[in-house]
Amino acid sequence: MRGAEPVKTERHDVGARQHHTNTGVRPVHTYREHAHGLFVARDFVAHPRIRHWQAHLLPALGAVVCRYDFHGLREHDYYIDIATVTRVDDLWTVRDHYLDLLVHEGMAAEIVDTGELLAAHDAGFIGTAELHHAVTTAHQVLSGLARARYELGGWLAGQGIELDWLSVPEYLTA
């Protein structure tokens, strides 16, 4: 189990086209608001494993659905952050709840970082109610994915959600 880390909070300033993370501010080439949240896409500059990131912030589901494009072999098809997503005007805030799901499309999904969540709770970085909400949400997502045979689109369709992603040529020319 890893040591306790403070809650990671990210901000998306749509007007300024900036993604504020715990490691700095990154330019965003695409923001698109949709009925279920916000789509964001940006390059990962000088990252050893990842070259590009796309995500849908989905407040009602308590999740951020991510798709990474790797320099090498694909490690997973989707990465789902369990989080609280809020919006005030052009500023979207994501409060990470530590738990994540790795989705291998059509094959499997797994919850990761449970030890990180428990360590953060023990250190007082996350309260008991938020811990319970994170665990409940992660298990609802995992159960939904299992019922949809680990097909992200099928699970989301059951929630009335359809997501669009950029194709490789689209983001390389953005």
Secondary structure per residue as TSV (DSSP state, phi and psi in degrees):
chain	resnum	aa	ss	phi	psi
A	1	M	-	360.0	135.3
A	2	R	-	-76.3	163.0
A	3	G	-	-70.8	165.7
A	4	A	-	-70.6	137.9
A	5	E	-	-126.9	143.8
A	6	P	-	-60.5	157.0
A	7	V	-	-58.8	133.1
A	8	K	-	-86.9	124.2
A	9	T	E	-121.2	126.0
A	10	E	E	-115.1	152.9
A	11	R	E	-126.4	141.3
A	12	H	E	-115.6	109.9
A	13	D	E	-94.8	95.0
A	14	V	T	-62.7	-43.3
A	15	G	T	-60.2	-40.4
A	16	A	T	-89.0	-7.2
A	17	R	T	56.8	51.0
A	18	Q	E	-131.2	140.0
A	19	H	E	-110.0	110.6
A	20	H	E	-92.9	117.7
A	21	T	E	-119.9	178.8
A	22	N	T	-70.0	-10.8
A	23	T	T	-111.0	5.1
A	24	G	E	138.9	-172.2
A	25	V	E	-108.8	129.1
A	26	R	E	-119.0	141.7
A	27	P	E	-71.6	145.1
A	28	V	-	-115.6	129.7
A	29	H	S	-89.2	-21.4
A	30	T	E	-141.0	124.3
A	31	Y	E	-124.9	133.3
A	32	R	E	-140.3	120.8
A	33	E	E	-82.1	143.1
A	34	H	E	-140.7	176.5
A	35	A	T	-58.5	-24.7
A	36	H	T	-108.4	-1.4
A	37	G	E	157.1	-134.7
A	38	L	E	-136.1	133.5
A	39	F	E	-98.5	138.3
A	40	V	E	-137.6	142.2
A	41	A	E	-143.8	136.0
A	42	R	E	-154.3	158.9
A	43	D	E	-79.3	153.8
A	44	F	-	-106.8	105.6
A	45	V	T	-84.9	129.3
A	46	A	T	59.5	27.3
A	47	H	-	-86.6	136.4
A	48	P	S	-68.0	-27.3
A	49	R	S	-114.5	-32.2
A	50	I	E	-114.3	136.4
A	51	R	E	-107.2	-25.8
A	52	H	E	-154.2	149.1
A	53	W	E	-134.0	135.7
A	54	Q	E	-128.0	144.8
A	55	A	E	-151.6	151.1
A	56	H	E	-116.5	119.4
A	57	L	E	-85.4	118.5
A	58	L	E	-121.2	86.7
A	59	P	G	-55.9	-43.3
A	60	A	G	-65.4	-28.2
A	61	L	G	-90.5	-9.9
A	62	G	T	65.7	40.2
A	63	A	E	-147.7	155.3
A	64	V	E	-122.4	114.8
A	65	V	E	-94.0	119.2
A	66	C	E	-114.1	148.3
A	67	R	E	-131.7	121.3
A	68	Y	E	-104.6	143.8
A	69	D	E	-108.4	121.1
A	70	F	E	-94.6	156.8
A	71	H	S	-67.9	-36.0
A	72	G	S	-110.3	-144.3
A	73	L	S	-63.8	145.2
A	74	R	-	-64.9	128.8
A	75	E	S	-88.1	-28.6
A	76	H	-	-164.7	165.0
A	77	D	S	-87.7	-41.8
A	78	Y	E	-138.5	152.4
A	79	Y	E	-128.9	119.8
A	80	I	E	-110.9	117.4
A	81	D	E	-87.0	131.6
A	82	I	E	-86.5	123.3
A	83	A	E	-158.7	164.2
A	84	T	E	-99.6	125.0
A	85	V	E	-114.2	124.0
A	86	T	E	-127.5	161.4
A	87	R	E	-139.2	135.0
A	88	V	E	-132.3	109.5
A	89	D	T	56.0	-122.6
A	90	D	T	-90.1	6.7
A	91	L	E	-109.4	117.0
A	92	W	E	-104.5	134.3
A	93	T	E	-119.7	135.8
A	94	V	E	-119.6	116.4
A	95	R	E	-102.1	109.2
A	96	D	E	-71.6	137.5
A	97	H	E	-106.9	24.9
A	98	Y	E	74.1	-44.1
A	99	L	E	-73.7	139.8
A	100	D	E	-134.8	157.4
A	101	L	E	-121.8	131.7
A	102	L	E	-98.1	126.5
A	103	V	E	-113.9	124.3
A	104	H	E	-107.2	97.9
A	105	E	T	-46.2	124.0
A	106	G	T	75.9	-0.1
A	107	M	T	-123.1	-51.3
A	108	A	E	-167.4	165.7
A	109	A	E	-148.3	151.6
A	110	E	E	-144.5	147.1
A	111	I	E	-88.0	132.2
A	112	V	E	-125.6	163.9
A	113	D	-	73.5	26.3
A	114	T	H	-62.0	-41.5
A	115	G	H	-60.9	-37.5
A	116	E	H	-64.4	-42.1
A	117	L	H	-62.5	-46.5
A	118	L	H	-65.2	-40.1
A	119	A	H	-64.1	-40.5
A	120	A	H	-65.4	-37.9
A	121	H	H	-65.9	-46.4
A	122	D	H	-60.1	-33.2
A	123	A	T	-83.5	-5.5
A	124	G	T	85.1	11.0
A	125	F	S	-76.8	-22.1
A	126	I	S	-140.3	134.9
A	127	G	-	-79.7	170.0
A	128	T	H	-63.5	-42.2
A	129	A	H	-62.9	-41.4
A	130	E	H	-68.6	-37.6
A	131	L	H	-60.0	-47.9
A	132	H	H	-62.6	-40.5
A	133	H	H	-62.8	-43.0
A	134	A	H	-62.3	-46.2
A	135	V	H	-65.0	-44.8
A	136	T	H	-60.9	-46.4
A	137	T	H	-62.8	-45.9
A	138	A	H	-59.8	-42.1
A	139	H	H	-72.0	-32.8
A	140	Q	H	-64.3	-43.2
A	141	V	H	-63.5	-47.5
A	142	L	H	-61.5	-43.6
A	143	S	H	-63.9	-41.4
A	144	G	H	-62.7	-42.2
A	145	L	H	-63.8	-41.1
A	146	A	H	-61.9	-44.4
A	147	R	H	-63.3	-28.6
A	148	A	T	-93.2	16.3
A	149	R	T	57.3	38.6
A	150	Y	T	60.0	32.0
A	151	E	-	-105.4	110.7
A	152	L	H	-55.4	-47.3
A	153	G	H	-59.7	-38.7
A	154	G	H	-66.1	-43.4
A	155	W	H	-62.9	-46.4
A	156	L	H	-66.1	-37.5
A	157	A	H	-58.1	-36.9
A	158	G	H	-65.1	-19.3
A	159	Q	T	-96.8	1.7
A	160	G	T	78.4	24.8
A	161	I	-	-121.3	134.0
A	162	E	-	-127.0	128.4
A	163	L	-	-107.3	145.2
A	164	D	-	-109.8	144.8
A	165	W	-	-125.8	153.4
A	166	L	-	-77.7	144.1
A	167	S	-	-85.0	163.9
A	168	V	H	-55.2	-52.0
A	169	P	H	-59.9	-33.2
A	170	E	H	-61.4	-47.7
A	171	Y	H	-80.1	-22.6
A	172	L	H	-70.2	-23.8
A	173	T	-	-104.3	0.1
A	174	A	-	-69.6	360.0
